[in-house]
């Protein structure tokens, strides 16, 4: 469990660093544009790709915390074995989704690498930008396997459902 916490810290640190860099580049670009009538030609592209990376890594973090969007009315009304079976079904469906995303995103990266496409402003190979998709899918798959196994052995993985209105998860 210690490794999972380290991975969580690394995810959240990565997201924070990339967000800080994006805000910094945006700020400098705005100052350059409005004060000096010039700008960094690559800034918009860098910020766009940064947001994509933040979104995908953040999505994996949501799988870890169990805080993806969902309707929990049935889980709040019922209890016991029924709820456990429904949770196992939901987590297994998420696991299947992550596996499909992992497979097809890996195919996308390989295809894009074969085409030799590069980004217009930064001149970075697009396959490098796209690697965040299989990476986040692999993290999501790992987290979902752990969550399904926890449910199968009778433990409750952390979930956004564990909190009442206005409370924040302690993960």
Secondary structure, DSSP 8 states (H G I E B T S, - for coil): -HHHHHHHHHHHHHHHHHHHHHHHHHHHHHHHHHHHS---TTHHHHHHHHHHHHHHHHHHHHHHHT-SS---HHHHH--THHHHHHHHHHHHHHHHHHHHHHHHHHHHHHHHHHHT-B-TTT--BHHHHHHHHHHHHHHHHHHHHHHHHHHHTT-----GGGS-TT-----
